[in-house]
Amino acid sequence: MLPSDTIFQIFLIFQFCLGVIGNSSLLMLYVYTFFFKPHLKKLIDSVFMHLTIVNMSTIMFSLIKDIMFSFRVPNFLDDIGCKAVLFSFRVSRGLSICTTSVLSTFQVITITPSNSKWASWLKPRLSTWIFSSLLCSWLINLLIYGYMLDLVIAKTNNSHVGRGYSHGYCQNKKYGSHDSGWFFSLIITHDLIYVAVMMWASLYMVIFLYRHRKTAQHLHSPNLSSQPSPERKATHSILFLVSCFVLTYWLNNSITLYGFYTKEKIPRLEAIDTILTTSYPTICPFLLMKNNKVILQFTSSFSVLRMTSFQSSLHG
């Protein structure tokens, strides 16, 4: 039986490969759609593309250092390396949260009937709203985590006792001091605002779908309820995406908070924290591929080709 350290190393490498392959494949698919299938592209695809890029960055800046640390590679990151890697990781992760929040809000605006005053005002301005939201997300995250550059240094030793951030090769500068948690609290507050928006949007979408289904049943139209529209399919996908994010987010932050405030650092807890941090960016591209029109067209054409070949072999 393999030792637990080896199993963890294999799992980290597998998760890294799966996440990079999934996100890079989806990114190439969107690029292909934009250039060669422009009639299939939608406004929401630009948000999906942005989410794919930041998710791939999150995976790379998180897992590479953790893989190196799991193999006990000494001094992989110095002070400058810790600042650069953690800044890039935190900005990417923050943008992933913001983009998922924008996605859920976008879908709320899309499915809301146009007779609603705020929806009728926002729908013609969706492209401007999306660009402004993502630009503000970049500025907010760069501003918050830019301050972090001065707070992070490379670990001075591996035996830390006290409250503070200590993970892999890096730690916060004022490790163990009583005022080291204020910045961490700021990050949590920033994330919770976007998570609250996601949860509100998800609740709105669930209520909307429930009412839509009840209306369809009331009209005695089985085709209306059994044949989901593209908007309903997209809503289901985004609901599933947000649900996965919220679940992994709460688990991840519960462990992170415990690890930050406990005096005795537990290496196994850091390993679980790493896996949870990158689980959403790893799963995300495969959830988005499910309803991608280019993939559906390809699989449909492939199925027709297989059926034609099978029929030809029978008649031959």
C-alpha positions in Angstrom: 0.0 0.0 0.0 1.3 3.5 -0.9 2.1 5.9 1.9 -0.2 8.8 2.4 2.4 11.3 1.3 2.8 9.5 -2.1 -1.0 9.4 -2.6 -1.2 13.1 -1.9 1.6 13.8 -4.4 -0.1 11.7 -7.1 -3.4 13.4 -6.4 -1.9 16.9 -6.6 -0.2 16.1 -10.0 -3.4 14.5 -11.3 -5.5 17.6 -10.2 -2.9 19.9 -11.8 -2.9 18.1 -15.1 -6.7 17.7 -15.2 -7.3 21.4 -14.3 -4.8 22.7 -16.9 -6.0 20.4 -19.7 -9.6 21.1 -19.0 -9.3 24.9 -18.8 -6.9 25.2 -21.7 -9.1 23.0 -23.9 -12.1 25.1 -23.0 -10.2 28.3 -23.7 -9.1 27.0 -27.2 -12.8 26.1 -27.8 -13.9 29.6 -27.1 -11.1 31.1 -29.2 -12.2 28.7 -32.1 -15.8 29.8 -31.7 -14.9 33.5 -31.7 -12.9 33.2 -34.9 -14.4 30.4 -36.9 -18.0 30.1 -35.6 -19.0 33.7 -34.9 -22.7 32.9 -35.4 -22.5 30.6 -32.3 -20.9 33.1 -29.9 -22.9 34.7 -27.2 -22.3 37.6 -24.8 -22.0 35.2 -21.9 -19.1 33.4 -23.6 -16.8 36.4 -22.9 -17.5 35.9 -19.2 -16.9 32.2 -19.5 -13.6 32.9 -21.2 -12.5 35.3 -18.5 -13.5 32.7 -15.8 -11.5 30.0 -17.6 -8.3 32.1 -17.8 -8.4 33.1 -14.1 -9.2 29.5 -13.0 -6.2 28.2 -14.9 -4.1 30.9 -13.3 -5.4 29.9 -9.9 -4.5 26.2 -10.5 -1.0 27.0 -11.7 0.0 29.5 -9.0 -1.4 27.3 -6.3 -0.6 23.8 -7.2 3.0 24.2 -8.6 4.3 25.5 -5.3 2.4 22.9 -3.4 3.6 20.0 -5.6 7.2 21.3 -5.0 6.6 21.5 -1.3 5.1 18.0 -1.2 8.3 16.6 -2.8 10.3 18.5 -0.1 12.1 20.7 -2.7 14.2 23.1 -0.5 14.0 26.9 -0.9 11.8 26.8 -4.0 10.5 30.3 -3.2 12.4 33.2 -1.6 10.8 36.4 -0.4 10.3 37.8 -3.9 9.0 34.4 -5.1 6.5 34.2 -2.2 5.2 37.8 -2.9 4.9 37.2 -6.7 3.2 33.7 -6.4 0.8 34.5 -3.6 -0.1 37.9 -5.1 -0.9 36.2 -8.5 -2.8 33.3 -6.8 -4.9 35.5 -4.6 -5.8 37.9 -7.5 -6.7 35.0 -9.7 -8.8 33.4 -7.0 -10.5 36.7 -6.2 -11.3 37.2 -9.8 -12.7 33.7 -10.0 -15.1 34.6 -7.2 -16.0 38.0 -8.8 -16.6 36.4 -12.3 -18.8 33.6 -10.9 -20.8 36.3 -9.2 -21.1 38.3 -12.4 -22.2 35.1 -14.2 -25.0 34.5 -11.8 -26.2 38.1 -11.9 -26.0 38.1 -15.7 -28.3 35.1 -15.8 -30.8 36.7 -13.4 -31.0 39.7 -15.7 -31.3 37.5 -18.8 -34.2 35.4 -17.5 -36.1 38.2 -15.9 -39.1 39.3 -18.1 -38.6 42.5 -20.0 -41.7 44.0 -18.4 -39.7 44.4 -15.3 -38.4 48.0 -15.1 -34.9 47.3 -13.9 -34.5 44.3 -16.3 -35.7 46.4 -19.3 -33.2 49.1 -18.4 -30.3 46.7 -17.9 -30.7 44.3 -20.8 -29.7 46.7 -23.6 -26.7 47.7 -21.4 -25.5 44.1 -20.6 -22.2 44.3 -22.5 -21.3 47.6 -20.9 -22.3 46.3 -17.5 -20.2 43.1 -17.9 -17.1 45.0 -19.0 -17.5 47.5 -16.1 -18.1 44.8 -13.6 -15.0 42.8 -14.6 -12.9 45.9 -14.8 -13.9 46.9 -11.3 -13.2 43.4 -10.1 -9.6 43.6 -11.5 -9.1 47.0 -9.8 -10.5 45.9 -6.4 -8.4 42.7 -6.3 -5.2 44.4 -7.5 -5.7 47.1 -4.8 -6.4 44.7 -2.0 -3.7 42.2 -2.7 -1.2 44.8 -3.8 -1.0 45.7 -0.1 -0.3 42.0 0.6 3.1 42.2 -1.1 4.7 43.8 1.9 3.1 41.4 4.4 4.4 38.1 2.9 8.0 36.6 3.3 9.6 33.2 2.9 9.5 30.9 5.9 12.4 31.4 8.3 11.9 27.9 9.9 9.5 25.0 9.7 8.4 24.9 13.3 5.8 27.7 13.8 3.7 28.1 16.9 1.2 30.9 17.0 -1.6 32.6 15.0 -1.0 33.6 11.4 -0.6 32.6 7.8 1.9 29.7 7.3 1.6 27.6 4.2 4.3 25.7 2.2 7.2 28.0 1.7 5.6 31.3 2.9 4.3 33.0 5.9 3.1 36.5 6.9 5.7 38.9 8.2 4.2 39.6 11.6 3.6 35.9 12.3 2.1 35.3 15.8 1.3 38.9 16.5 -2.3 39.8 17.6 -2.8 42.3 14.7 -1.9 39.8 12.0 -5.6 38.8 11.4 -7.0 42.1 10.2 -5.9 41.7 6.6 -7.3 38.1 6.5 -10.6 39.5 7.8 -10.6 42.1 5.0 -10.2 39.3 2.4 -13.0 37.2 4.0 -15.3 40.3 4.0 -14.5 41.0 0.3 -15.3 37.4 -0.6 -18.5 37.2 1.4 -20.0 40.2 -0.4 -19.6 38.4 -3.7 -20.8 35.0 -2.3 -23.9 36.8 -0.9 -24.6 38.1 -4.4 -24.2 34.6 -5.8 -26.6 33.1 -3.2 -29.2 35.8 -3.8 -29.0 35.3 -7.5 -29.2 31.5 -7.1 -32.3 31.8 -4.9 -33.9 34.1 -7.4 -33.2 31.7 -10.3 -34.6 28.7 -8.3 -37.8 30.6 -7.5 -38.1 31.7 -11.2 -37.7 28.2 -12.5 -40.2 26.9 -9.9 -42.8 29.5 -10.9 -42.1 28.8 -14.6 -42.7 25.1 -14.1 -45.9 25.7 -12.2 -47.1 28.0 -15.0 -46.4 25.4 -17.6 -48.3 22.8 -15.6 -51.2 25.2 -15.1 -51.4 25.7 -18.9 -51.4 21.9 -19.4 -48.6 22.1 -21.9 -46.3 19.1 -21.3 -44.0 20.1 -24.2 -43.3 23.5 -22.4 -42.2 21.8 -19.2 -40.4 18.8 -20.6 -38.4 20.6 -23.4 -36.1 23.0 -21.6 -35.3 26.2 -23.5 -31.7 27.4 -24.0 -32.2 29.9 -21.2 -33.4 27.3 -18.8 -30.4 25.0 -19.7 -28.0 27.9 -19.1 -29.7 28.7 -15.8 -29.4 25.1 -14.6 -25.7 25.1 -15.6 -25.0 28.3 -13.7 -26.9 27.2 -10.7 -24.9 24.0 -10.6 -21.7 26.0 -11.1 -22.5 28.4 -8.3 -23.6 25.5 -6.0 -20.2 23.8 -6.5 -18.4 27.1 -5.8 -20.3 27.9 -2.7 -19.9 24.4 -1.3 -16.1 24.3 -1.9 -15.8 27.9 -0.7 -17.3 27.3 2.7 -15.3 24.1 3.2 -12.1 25.8 2.1 -12.6 28.9 4.2 -13.6 27.0 7.3 -10.3 25.0 7.1 -8.3 28.2 6.3 -9.8 30.1 9.3 -9.1 27.2 11.6 -5.5 26.9 10.3 -5.0 30.6 10.6 -6.2 31.0 14.2 -4.9 27.7 15.6 -1.5 27.8 17.3 -0.3 24.3 16.2 -0.2 24.0 12.4 -1.3 20.7 11.0 0.4 19.7 7.7 -2.5 17.4 6.7 -4.9 20.3 7.1 -2.8 22.4 4.7 -3.0 19.5 2.2 -6.8 19.4 2.4 -6.9 23.2 2.1 -4.9 23.0 -1.1 -7.1 20.4 -2.7 -10.3 22.4 -1.8 -8.8 25.7 -3.1 -8.3 24.2 -6.6 -11.3 21.9 -6.8 -13.7 24.5 -8.2 -11.2 25.7 -10.9 -10.6 22.1 -11.8 -14.3 21.1 -12.1 -15.5 24.3 -13.7 -14.4 23.7 -17.3 -16.1 20.3 -17.5 -19.3 21.8 -16.2 -19.1 24.6 -18.8 -18.4 22.1 -21.6 -21.6 20.2 -21.0 -23.8 22.7 -22.8 -21.3 24.2 -25.2 -22.9 24.4 -28.7 -19.6 23.5 -30.6 -19.1 20.4 -28.5 -22.8 19.4 -28.9 -22.5 19.8 -32.6 -19.3 17.7 -32.7 -20.8 14.9 -30.6 -24.0 15.0 -32.6 -22.0 14.7 -35.9 -19.9 12.0 -34.4 -23.0 10.0 -33.3 -24.5 10.4 -36.8 -21.2 9.2 -38.3 -21.1 6.1 -36.0 -24.7 5.3 -36.8 -24.0 5.6 -40.6 -21.0 3.4 -40.3 -22.9 0.8 -38.3 -25.8 0.7 -40.9 -23.2 0.4 -43.7 -21.6 -2.5 -42.0 -25.0 -4.2 -41.6 -25.9 -3.8 -45.2 -22.5 -4.7 -46.4 
